[in-house]
Amino acid sequence: MAITVKSKKEIELMRESCRILAEVHKALGEAVRPGISTKEIDIMGEKLIRSYGCIPNFLHYNGYPASICVSVNNEVVHGIPKKQRILKEGDIVSFDAGLIYNGYHSDAARTYAVGKISAEARQLIDVTKQSFFEGIKFAKDGHHLFEISNAIDAYVSKFGYGIVRDLVGHGIGTKLHEDPQIPNFAQKRKGPKLVKGMTLAIEPMINMGRCDVEWLADDWTVVSEDNSLSAHYENTILITDGEPEILTIER
């Protein structure tokens, strides 16, 4: 496993890539409302990314046909935007997006409420987001990678939710997916030692029901096998000699 450690110049490029992505996510989040189609979200996202002089890194990635992954309700990740897929009051929707700025990738995901949602759906979104912050308490120089995984698992398991195992977080830099893979569930090994200058995409994907997932016929959209709601929260972070820096957080 070759985990890249970024130079000072590379970190600055990553920071800018991630800052722009945070702006894109902010705008997309503000656009969420009943009646908007998932395709409209995708079109808006691509226009925003290109308006900053950046490239949407999801578009055509291994054949994926859109710039923004838009996943609704029981869709875990990689939902394909469609004109006919209209968001309704009470839905939850996840946006997973990334971009390339001067050769450097950023990646982040958020789950939003569409209008008024149930208390159960709100708790799922909140627990998924908080599990990310529980995990990155261990994202420090000298700690080990799987301390992050174990902390996410320990927090989420208290709520009885299913932690998706078929999909994991990853390193990121000049490629969208670099080493290492970062599970969101407990590991028996410690994993690699974290070093200042590593950039990681930590992304808990949590189902209200069981952890099991399946792929739809489009070979992209991942759904919860038991049809339960699913939430997703992701940021690109930088390992420092102190607290981790969340590069894709809204400023």
Backbone as CSV, one residue per row, in Angstrom:
resi,resn,N_x,N_y,N_z,CA_x,CA_y,CA_z,C_x,C_y,C_z
1,MET,0.856,-1.194,0.000,0.000,0.000,0.000,0.889,1.241,0.000
2,ALA,0.709,2.094,-1.018,1.505,3.315,-1.127,0.608,4.521,-0.844
3,ILE,0.682,5.019,0.383,-0.119,6.177,0.766,0.709,7.429,0.495
4,THR,0.159,8.342,-0.305,0.924,9.533,-0.670,0.900,10.560,0.458
5,VAL,2.042,11.168,0.688,2.156,12.283,1.633,2.377,13.538,0.792
6,LYS,1.526,14.520,0.980,1.532,15.698,0.112,2.557,16.724,0.571
7,SER,3.156,17.388,-0.415,4.077,18.489,-0.139,3.279,19.736,0.241
8,LYS,3.986,20.758,0.713,3.327,22.014,1.086,2.563,22.601,-0.104
9,LYS,3.158,22.562,-1.281,2.502,23.099,-2.481,1.266,22.275,-2.839
10,GLU,1.399,20.959,-2.745,0.255,20.093,-3.043,-0.890,20.330,-2.062
11,ILE,-0.552,20.541,-0.815,-1.593,20.797,0.200,-2.344,22.080,-0.127
12,GLU,-1.631,23.099,-0.594,-2.304,24.351,-0.961,-3.267,24.131,-2.128
13,LEU,-2.866,23.321,-3.103,-3.749,23.012,-4.232,-4.964,22.195,-3.768
14,MET,-4.741,21.259,-2.861,-5.848,20.477,-2.290,-6.808,21.395,-1.521
15,ARG,-6.255,22.321,-0.763,-7.094,23.260,-0.002,-8.021,24.038,-0.925
16,GLU,-7.468,24.522,-2.032,-8.278,25.313,-2.955,-9.330,24.450,-3.646
17,SER,-8.948,23.264,-4.064,-9.906,22.334,-4.668,-11.071,22.071,-3.708
18,CYS,-10.740,21.852,-2.455,-11.753,21.528,-1.447,-12.581,22.746,-1.056
19,ARG,-11.957,23.923,-1.025,-12.694,25.157,-0.714,-13.780,25.403,-1.758
20,ILE,-13.417,25.204,-3.025,-14.387,25.395,-4.106,-15.515,24.371,-3.987
21,LEU,-15.166,23.128,-3.689,-16.198,22.092,-3.552,-17.156,22.422,-2.405
22,ALA,-16.648,22.960,-1.320,-17.521,23.356,-0.206,-18.522,24.409,-0.654
23,GLU,-18.086,25.338,-1.496,-18.990,26.359,-2.038,-20.073,25.724,-2.906
24,VAL,-19.670,24.751,-3.722,-20.629,24.048,-4.576,-21.670,23.325,-3.720
25,HIS,-21.218,22.612,-2.701,-22.144,21.892,-1.829,-23.103,22.850,-1.124
26,LYS,-22.609,23.990,-0.691,-23.466,24.976,-0.021,-24.611,25.398,-0.941
27,ALA,-24.274,25.687,-2.194,-25.290,26.108,-3.163,-26.279,24.982,-3.453
28,LEU,-25.783,23.763,-3.592,-26.670,22.631,-3.868,-27.617,22.383,-2.687
29,GLY,-27.081,22.489,-1.472,-27.915,22.303,-0.289,-29.037,23.321,-0.222
30,GLU,-28.734,24.553,-0.602,-29.745,25.616,-0.581,-30.805,25.420,-1.655
31,ALA,-30.503,24.621,-2.678,-31.446,24.381,-3.777,-32.445,23.257,-3.465
32,VAL,-32.201,22.506,-2.399,-33.065,21.360,-2.081,-34.464,21.841,-1.697
33,ARG,-35.461,21.324,-2.383,-36.855,21.659,-2.084,-37.749,20.631,-2.758
34,PRO,-38.958,20.445,-2.247,-39.909,19.584,-2.953,-40.173,20.143,-4.355
35,GLY,-40.200,19.250,-5.358,-40.515,19.662,-6.728,-39.316,19.781,-7.645
36,ILE,-38.107,19.821,-7.098,-36.923,19.888,-7.955,-36.548,18.473,-8.393
37,SER,-36.057,18.343,-9.622,-35.655,17.016,-10.097,-34.192,16.775,-9.762
38,THR,-33.826,15.511,-9.677,-32.425,15.189,-9.403,-31.533,15.623,-10.573
39,LYS,-32.089,15.648,-11.781,-31.325,16.111,-12.948,-31.010,17.602,-12.848
40,GLU,-31.976,18.381,-12.349,-31.731,19.816,-12.160,-30.562,20.049,-11.195
41,ILE,-30.496,19.236,-10.148,-29.392,19.333,-9.195,-28.062,19.063,-9.906
42,ASP,-28.050,18.031,-10.730,-26.828,17.663,-11.451,-26.385,18.773,-12.405
43,ILE,-27.333,19.328,-13.147,-27.011,20.404,-14.096,-26.450,21.613,-13.355
44,MET,-27.108,21.959,-12.253,-26.651,23.091,-11.440,-25.246,22.845,-10.909
45,GLY,-25.015,21.628,-10.411,-23.705,21.293,-9.853,-22.599,21.372,-10.882
46,GLU,-22.849,20.836,-12.067,-21.815,20.872,-13.104,-21.503,22.309,-13.526
47,LYS,-22.558,23.118,-13.689,-22.347,24.520,-14.074,-21.513,25.252,-13.026
48,LEU,-21.823,25.012,-11.762,-21.079,25.660,-10.677,-19.608,25.250,-10.699
49,ILE,-19.371,23.957,-10.821,-17.989,23.458,-10.830,-17.205,24.085,-11.980
50,ARG,-17.808,24.110,-13.157,-17.096,24.658,-14.327,-16.948,26.177,-14.222
51,SER,-17.861,26.845,-13.504,-17.767,28.301,-13.350,-16.522,28.708,-12.568
52,TYR,-16.000,27.793,-11.770,-14.759,28.036,-11.023,-13.526,27.606,-11.817
53,GLY,-13.738,27.197,-13.059,-12.622,26.740,-13.881,-12.154,25.345,-13.524
54,CYS,-13.033,24.576,-12.874,-12.692,23.223,-12.434,-13.412,22.173,-13.278
55,ILE,-13.033,20.927,-13.079,-13.605,19.798,-13.822,-14.355,18.899,-12.838
56,PRO,-15.606,18.519,-13.155,-16.307,17.563,-12.291,-15.660,16.188,-12.399
57,ASN,-15.083,15.696,-11.298,-14.301,14.458,-11.402,-15.159,13.193,-11.443
58,PHE,-16.440,13.302,-11.122,-17.302,12.110,-11.197,-17.776,11.845,-12.625
59,LEU,-17.892,12.914,-13.446,-18.445,12.779,-14.787,-17.567,11.854,-15.633
60,HIS,-18.158,10.752,-16.114,-17.502,9.718,-16.935,-16.475,8.899,-16.155
61,TYR,-16.408,9.065,-14.830,-15.480,8.254,-14.027,-15.941,6.802,-14.060
62,ASN,-15.143,5.941,-14.677,-15.520,4.533,-14.893,-16.887,4.390,-15.558
63,GLY,-17.261,5.417,-16.332,-18.523,5.370,-17.061,-19.700,6.027,-16.367
64,TYR,-19.499,6.594,-15.169,-20.625,7.251,-14.477,-21.105,8.440,-15.315
65,PRO,-22.446,8.557,-15.557,-22.934,9.508,-16.562,-23.256,10.917,-16.068
66,ALA,-22.929,11.272,-14.823,-23.320,12.582,-14.298,-22.183,13.198,-13.485
67,SER,-22.382,14.457,-13.079,-21.372,15.169,-12.290,-21.633,15.076,-10.797
68,ILE,-22.910,14.951,-10.415,-23.300,14.867,-9.006,-24.034,13.547,-8.792
69,CYS,-23.582,12.745,-7.825,-24.347,11.553,-7.441,-25.497,12.016,-6.548
70,VAL,-26.725,11.736,-6.969,-27.906,12.163,-6.209,-28.680,10.918,-5.792
71,SER,-28.683,10.625,-4.499,-29.242,9.372,-3.982,-30.386,9.691,-3.027
72,VAL,-31.556,9.129,-3.294,-32.778,9.481,-2.571,-33.247,8.314,-1.693
73,ASN,-33.548,8.622,-0.435,-34.176,7.689,0.507,-33.375,6.408,0.735
74,ASN,-33.767,5.300,0.079,-33.083,4.020,0.303,-31.836,3.861,-0.566
75,GLU,-31.540,4.870,-1.388,-30.341,4.823,-2.225,-29.143,5.264,-1.386
76,VAL,-28.153,4.402,-1.293,-26.998,4.653,-0.428,-26.052,5.644,-1.101
77,VAL,-25.616,5.321,-2.308,-24.702,6.162,-3.081,-24.895,5.911,-4.570
78,HIS,-24.307,6.813,-5.363,-24.172,6.665,-6.824,-25.505,6.676,-7.570
79,GLY,-26.526,7.309,-6.961,-27.784,7.486,-7.680,-27.562,8.335,-8.924
80,ILE,-28.157,7.928,-10.036,-27.991,8.648,-11.305,-29.116,9.682,-11.448
81,PRO,-28.767,10.960,-11.599,-29.800,11.998,-11.728,-30.686,11.777,-12.956
82,LYS,-31.994,12.047,-12.772,-32.962,11.862,-13.864,-33.984,13.002,-13.849
83,LYS,-34.432,13.390,-15.031,-35.449,14.447,-15.144,-36.735,14.059,-14.438
84,GLN,-37.070,12.772,-14.522,-38.350,12.315,-13.978,-38.311,12.010,-12.485
85,ARG,-37.122,12.088,-11.880,-37.021,11.805,-10.437,-37.171,13.122,-9.687
86,ILE,-38.360,13.327,-9.130,-38.694,14.584,-8.471,-38.648,14.404,-6.956
87,LEU,-37.956,15.298,-6.265,-37.893,15.223,-4.809,-39.236,15.617,-4.205
88,LYS,-39.644,14.882,-3.176,-40.938,15.102,-2.533,-40.746,15.466,-1.066
89,GLU,-41.714,16.182,-0.523,-41.731,16.492,0.907,-41.557,15.205,1.710
90,GLY,-40.627,15.230,2.659,-40.399,14.051,3.496,-39.283,13.147,3.029
91,ASP,-38.782,13.368,1.797,-37.632,12.596,1.308,-36.362,13.036,2.035
92,ILE,-35.348,12.168,2.003,-33.985,12.607,2.302,-33.157,12.362,1.044
93,VAL,-32.193,13.230,0.804,-31.410,13.132,-0.434,-29.933,13.389,-0.135
94,SER,-29.076,12.545,-0.698,-27.629,12.672,-0.524,-26.983,13.154,-1.821
95,PHE,-26.113,14.137,-1.687,-25.298,14.615,-2.803,-23.857,14.224,-2.534
96,ASP,-23.265,13.501,-3.469,-21.840,13.177,-3.411,-21.220,13.850,-4.624
97,ALA,-20.215,14.685,-4.397,-19.646,15.462,-5.497,-18.160,15.673,-5.275
98,GLY,-17.474,15.924,-6.381,-16.046,16.218,-6.309,-15.633,17.004,-7.538
99,LEU,-14.424,17.548,-7.492,-13.936,18.315,-8.634,-12.411,18.242,-8.687
100,ILE,-11.884,18.665,-9.823,-10.430,18.709,-10.024,-10.024,20.159,-10.233
101,TYR,-9.099,20.619,-9.394,-8.539,21.964,-9.508,-7.030,21.819,-9.713
102,ASN,-6.553,22.259,-10.865,-5.110,22.174,-11.173,-4.540,20.788,-10.904
103,GLY,-5.306,19.764,-11.264,-4.824,18.389,-11.153,-5.084,17.720,-9.817
104,TYR,-5.710,18.442,-8.865,-5.937,17.878,-7.528,-7.431,17.731,-7.240
105,HIS,-7.762,16.562,-6.711,-9.157,16.184,-6.494,-9.659,16.594,-5.110
106,SER,-10.963,16.816,-5.040,-11.674,16.973,-3.766,-12.916,16.091,-3.829
107,ASP,-13.455,15.738,-2.655,-14.576,14.803,-2.588,-15.323,15.057,-1.283
108,ALA,-16.642,15.201,-1.360,-17.452,15.416,-0.152,-18.890,15.001,-0.428
109,ALA,-19.606,14.638,0.632,-21.010,14.246,0.516,-21.810,14.792,1.690
110,ARG,-23.075,15.065,1.425,-23.997,15.568,2.438,-25.364,14.917,2.223
111,THR,-26.112,14.720,3.303,-27.504,14.276,3.191,-28.413,15.371,3.733
112,TYR,-29.455,15.689,2.969,-30.365,16.784,3.298,-31.801,16.296,3.469
113,ALA,-32.544,17.042,4.272,-33.992,16.849,4.384,-34.680,17.597,3.247
114,VAL,-35.703,16.979,2.669,-36.534,17.668,1.674,-37.814,18.086,2.391
115,GLY,-37.907,19.377,2.701,-39.047,19.851,3.486,-39.017,19.251,4.890
116,LYS,-40.184,18.932,5.409,-40.287,18.370,6.759,-40.138,16.855,6.683
117,ILE,-39.233,16.316,7.501,-39.008,14.865,7.498,-39.325,14.294,8.880
118,SER,-39.395,12.980,8.953,-39.709,12.318,10.217,-38.553,12.486,11.208
119,ALA,-38.884,12.351,12.487,-37.853,12.425,13.534,-36.828,11.310,13.348
120,GLU,-37.279,10.152,12.890,-36.376,9.012,12.677,-35.379,9.309,11.562
121,ALA,-35.868,9.938,10.480,-34.981,10.290,9.369,-33.984,11.365,9.798
122,ARG,-34.443,12.328,10.583,-33.553,13.381,11.069,-32.450,12.791,11.937
123,GLN,-32.809,11.849,12.799,-31.793,11.236,13.662,-30.757,10.494,12.831
124,LEU,-31.189,9.780,11.793,-30.250,9.054,10.934,-29.244,10.010,10.302
125,ILE,-29.732,11.138,9.780,-28.841,12.129,9.163,-27.855,12.665,10.196
126,ASP,-28.372,12.999,11.375,-27.525,13.590,12.414,-26.471,12.605,12.929
127,VAL,-26.869,11.349,13.127,-25.927,10.338,13.629,-24.844,10.066,12.582
128,THR,-25.231,10.006,11.322,-24.252,9.774,10.256,-23.223,10.892,10.216
129,LYS,-23.691,12.129,10.301,-22.768,13.278,10.307,-21.865,13.231,11.541
130,GLN,-22.456,12.995,12.706,-21.656,12.994,13.935,-20.636,11.865,13.944
131,SER,-20.980,10.743,13.302,-20.035,9.613,13.282,-18.738,9.994,12.570
132,PHE,-18.841,10.850,11.566,-17.638,11.360,10.903,-16.755,12.097,11.913
133,PHE,-17.380,12.968,12.712,-16.608,13.760,13.683,-16.051,12.887,14.808
134,GLU,-16.770,11.817,15.156,-16.238,10.869,16.141,-15.004,10.164,15.573
135,GLY,-15.061,9.825,14.300,-13.943,9.136,13.654,-12.695,9.982,13.567
136,ILE,-12.867,11.255,13.187,-11.662,12.058,12.939,-11.001,12.548,14.228
137,LYS,-11.572,12.231,15.376,-10.861,12.488,16.632,-9.530,11.725,16.652
138,PHE,-9.450,10.659,15.849,-8.249,9.823,15.799,-7.441,10.046,14.524
139,ALA,-7.837,11.030,13.723,-7.144,11.316,12.460,-5.979,12.265,12.729
140,LYS,-4.972,11.748,13.425,-3.831,12.557,13.843,-2.524,11.835,13.557
141,ASP,-1.501,12.616,13.313,-0.155,12.084,13.115,0.206,11.152,14.280
142,GLY,0.655,9.942,13.942,1.058,8.978,14.961,-0.016,7.987,15.356
143,HIS,-1.283,8.320,15.082,-2.356,7.358,15.319,-2.386,6.364,14.154
144,HIS,-3.253,5.360,14.268,-3.379,4.371,13.206,-4.725,4.513,12.502
145,LEU,-4.719,4.186,11.210,-5.883,4.409,10.352,-7.163,3.804,10.921
146,PHE,-7.060,2.561,11.409,-8.298,1.877,11.786,-8.853,2.342,13.122
147,GLU,-8.142,3.227,13.818,-8.746,3.883,14.980,-9.927,4.744,14.528
148,ILE,-9.822,5.312,13.324,-10.929,6.087,12.753,-12.123,5.160,12.518
149,SER,-11.867,4.030,11.862,-12.925,3.050,11.570,-13.621,2.594,12.850
150,ASN,-12.829,2.266,13.852,-13.385,1.724,15.092,-14.230,2.749,15.831
151,ALA,-13.821,4.024,15.780,-14.578,5.079,16.455,-15.922,5.321,15.775
152,ILE,-15.938,5.277,14.440,-17.201,5.422,13.710,-18.145,4.287,14.087
153,ASP,-17.653,3.063,14.059,-18.453,1.876,14.396,-18.999,1.975,15.818
154,ALA,-18.151,2.333,16.772,-18.558,2.390,18.179,-19.694,3.385,18.384
155,TYR,-19.639,4.499,17.676,-20.684,5.519,17.821,-21.989,5.078,17.154
156,VAL,-21.901,4.632,15.904,-23.106,4.284,15.141,-23.818,3.071,15.741
157,SER,-23.048,2.111,16.213,-23.633,0.868,16.720,-24.566,1.093,17.906
158,LYS,-24.329,2.165,18.655,-25.195,2.479,19.803,-26.632,2.747,19.373
159,PHE,-26.817,3.120,18.116,-28.153,3.461,17.607,-28.813,2.295,16.874
160,GLY,-28.068,1.190,16.719,-28.638,0.012,16.068,-28.723,0.098,14.557
161,TYR,-28.025,1.066,13.963,-28.055,1.222,12.508,-27.091,0.249,11.836
162,GLY,-27.277,0.063,10.528,-26.389,-0.784,9.738,-25.305,0.042,9.064
163,ILE,-24.055,-0.296,9.327,-22.928,0.412,8.708,-22.562,-0.317,7.417
164,VAL,-22.685,0.383,6.298,-22.413,-0.233,4.994,-20.970,-0.729,4.944
165,ARG,-20.801,-1.974,4.528,-19.468,-2.595,4.499,-18.912,-2.750,3.081
166,ASP,-19.781,-2.675,2.091,-19.343,-2.896,0.710,-18.665,-1.673,0.100
167,LEU,-18.760,-0.544,0.780,-18.180,0.707,0.276,-17.435,1.383,1.421
168,VAL,-16.309,2.003,1.092,-15.441,2.565,2.140,-14.875,3.917,1.706
169,GLY,-14.267,4.612,2.660,-13.547,5.831,2.341,-12.199,5.519,1.695
170,HIS,-11.411,6.576,1.422,-10.209,6.373,0.603,-9.260,7.550,0.713
171,GLY,-8.024,7.305,0.322,-7.088,8.395,0.130,-7.482,9.197,-1.107
172,ILE,-6.938,10.404,-1.223,-7.306,11.281,-2.347,-6.156,12.254,-2.613
173,GLY,-6.006,12.652,-3.868,-4.929,13.585,-4.225,-4.954,13.859,-5.712
174,THR,-3.921,13.400,-6.435,-3.917,13.558,-7.890,-4.848,12.540,-8.537
175,LYS,-5.341,11.591,-7.752,-6.382,10.659,-8.194,-7.549,10.773,-7.215
176,LEU,-8.745,10.492,-7.726,-9.927,10.540,-6.863,-9.851,9.470,-5.781
177,HIS,-9.431,8.276,-6.163,-9.305,7.185,-5.197,-7.850,6.736,-5.119
178,GLU,-7.235,7.000,-3.991,-5.867,6.555,-3.729,-5.897,5.624,-2.519
179,ASP,-4.771,4.966,-2.260,-4.624,4.243,-0.998,-4.594,5.280,0.133
180,PRO,-5.094,4.904,1.321,-5.605,3.587,1.714,-7.128,3.535,1.606
181,GLN,-7.680,2.317,1.656,-9.120,2.179,1.847,-9.417,2.406,3.329
182,ILE,-10.557,3.060,3.606,-10.883,3.425,4.992,-12.275,2.900,5.341
183,PRO,-12.364,1.710,5.955,-13.673,1.168,6.347,-14.324,2.035,7.426
184,ASN,-15.650,1.971,7.486,-16.406,2.677,8.517,-16.858,1.729,9.629
185,PHE,-16.363,0.503,9.597,-16.732,-0.501,10.602,-15.462,-1.026,11.266
186,ALA,-15.617,-1.585,12.459,-14.476,-1.971,13.303,-13.563,-2.975,12.610
187,GLN,-12.254,-2.785,12.823,-11.225,-3.646,12.249,-10.426,-4.307,13.376
188,LYS,-9.928,-5.500,13.108,-9.141,-6.210,14.111,-7.682,-5.754,14.120
189,ARG,-7.227,-5.205,12.991,-5.847,-4.710,12.919,-5.815,-3.191,13.156
190,LYS,-4.623,-2.668,13.392,-4.490,-1.231,13.623,-4.475,-0.437,12.321
191,GLY,-3.985,-1.071,11.258,-3.860,-0.382,9.986,-2.618,0.503,9.948
192,PRO,-2.378,1.175,8.812,-1.175,1.995,8.653,-1.132,3.149,9.654
193,LYS,0.080,3.574,9.966,0.246,4.736,10.842,-0.037,6.001,10.029
194,LEU,-0.764,6.934,10.631,-1.079,8.204,9.970,0.097,9.164,10.109
195,VAL,0.341,9.897,9.025,1.496,10.791,8.958,1.031,12.164,8.478
196,LYS,1.584,13.203,9.049,1.300,14.574,8.620,1.477,14.696,7.105
197,GLY,0.469,15.277,6.435,0.532,15.464,4.985,-0.328,14.482,4.202
198,MET,-0.881,13.469,4.874,-1.820,12.565,4.198,-3.165,13.278,4.018
199,THR,-3.816,13.018,2.881,-5.168,13.545,2.647,-6.117,12.370,2.438
200,LEU,-7.202,12.375,3.190,-8.121,11.241,3.244,-9.560,11.704,3.052
201,ALA,-10.359,10.877,2.396,-11.803,11.118,2.279,-12.510,10.134,3.215
202,ILE,-12.996,10.652,4.335,-13.697,9.837,5.333,-15.182,9.960,5.048
203,GLU,-15.880,8.816,4.889,-17.275,8.915,4.446,-18.182,7.813,5.000
204,PRO,-18.699,7.980,6.207,-19.665,7.012,6.722,-20.925,6.958,5.847
205,MET,-21.347,5.742,5.528,-22.615,5.471,4.825,-23.421,4.559,5.737
206,ILE,-24.555,5.054,6.224,-25.271,4.398,7.306,-26.723,4.131,6.911
207,ASN,-27.159,2.884,7.098,-28.548,2.509,6.827,-29.358,2.472,8.121
208,MET,-30.611,2.875,8.033,-31.473,2.812,9.211,-31.717,1.361,9.622
209,GLY,-31.700,0.462,8.648,-31.908,-0.962,8.927,-30.602,-1.741,8.912
210,ARG,-30.573,-2.821,8.155,-29.381,-3.665,8.102,-28.284,-3.023,7.244
211,CYS,-27.092,-3.576,7.338,-25.952,-3.031,6.592,-25.938,-3.458,5.127
212,ASP,-26.710,-4.500,4.790,-26.619,-5.099,3.456,-27.098,-4.150,2.358
213,VAL,-26.407,-4.204,1.219,-26.773,-3.372,0.076,-26.814,-4.221,-1.192
214,GLU,-27.430,-3.654,-2.227,-27.400,-4.297,-3.546,-27.325,-3.222,-4.616
215,TRP,-26.875,-3.630,-5.803,-26.746,-2.721,-6.933,-27.960,-2.871,-7.838
216,LEU,-28.509,-1.749,-8.312,-29.624,-1.794,-9.251,-29.138,-2.170,-10.649
217,ALA,-30.089,-2.335,-11.553,-29.766,-2.791,-12.911,-28.871,-1.809,-13.663
218,ASP,-28.871,-0.517,-13.262,-28.000,0.454,-13.951,-26.529,0.239,-13.612
219,ASP,-26.256,-0.689,-12.667,-24.904,-1.076,-12.253,-24.164,0.038,-11.511
220,TRP,-24.896,1.073,-11.116,-24.306,2.172,-10.348,-25.001,2.377,-9.012
221,THR,-26.339,2.526,-9.082,-27.086,2.902,-7.881,-27.048,1.793,-6.840
222,VAL,-26.534,2.135,-5.654,-26.469,1.187,-4.537,-27.620,1.498,-3.594
223,VAL,-28.418,0.480,-3.257,-29.566,0.674,-2.373,-29.451,-0.238,-1.160
224,SER,-30.147,0.127,-0.093,-30.214,-0.748,1.072,-31.065,-1.958,0.705
225,GLU,-30.586,-3.134,1.051,-31.283,-4.372,0.670,-32.668,-4.461,1.299
226,ASP,-32.811,-3.921,2.513,-34.107,-4.001,3.199,-34.980,-2.773,2.946
227,ASN,-34.560,-1.918,1.991,-35.333,-0.743,1.586,-35.375,0.355,2.660
228,SER,-34.499,0.264,3.663,-34.487,1.283,4.709,-33.765,2.538,4.223
229,LEU,-34.030,3.659,4.891,-33.371,4.920,4.548,-31.868,4.812,4.755
230,SER,-31.122,5.599,3.967,-29.667,5.603,4.082,-29.166,7.037,4.036
231,ALA,-28.126,7.321,4.841,-27.526,8.656,4.862,-26.019,8.547,4.626
232,HIS,-25.429,9.664,4.190,-24.021,9.687,3.773,-23.440,11.035,4.174
233,TYR,-22.253,11.020,4.769,-21.577,12.282,5.102,-20.085,12.075,4.863
234,GLU,-19.493,13.011,4.122,-18.084,12.849,3.741,-17.381,14.196,3.674
235,ASN,-16.140,14.202,4.120,-15.242,15.338,3.898,-13.867,14.831,3.513
236,THR,-13.150,15.654,2.757,-11.717,15.438,2.537,-10.977,16.125,3.679
237,ILE,-10.087,15.389,4.338,-9.355,15.945,5.483,-7.844,15.848,5.255
238,LEU,-7.117,16.663,6.010,-5.655,16.666,5.985,-5.138,16.269,7.361
239,ILE,-4.232,15.300,7.389,-3.552,14.950,8.639,-2.476,16.000,8.909
240,THR,-2.490,16.560,10.113,-1.502,17.575,10.515,-0.743,17.054,11.736
241,ASP,0.083,17.898,12.343,0.755,17.465,13.572,-0.096,17.755,14.810
242,GLY,-1.348,18.241,14.563,-2.306,18.452,15.645,-3.664,17.908,15.229
243,GLU,-4.708,18.717,15.401,-6.050,18.309,14.981,-6.103,18.218,13.453
244,PRO,-6.929,17.291,12.906,-7.035,17.221,11.449,-7.699,18.480,10.883
245,GLU,-7.319,18.837,9.682,-7.949,19.977,9.006,-9.005,19.440,8.055
246,ILE,-10.245,19.881,8.231,-11.340,19.473,7.332,-11.319,20.429,6.151
247,LEU,-10.898,19.921,5.010,-10.663,20.794,3.857,-11.953,21.186,3.140
248,THR,-12.979,20.327,3.201,-14.214,20.582,2.451,-15.330,21.151,3.327
249,ILE,-14.996,21.667,4.506,-16.027,22.208,5.382,-16.386,23.634,4.920
250,GLU,-17.647,24.026,5.108,-18.057,25.383,4.761,-17.316,26.395,5.621
251,ARG,-16.787,27.412,4.981,-16.067,28.465,5.721,-17.015,29.563,6.151
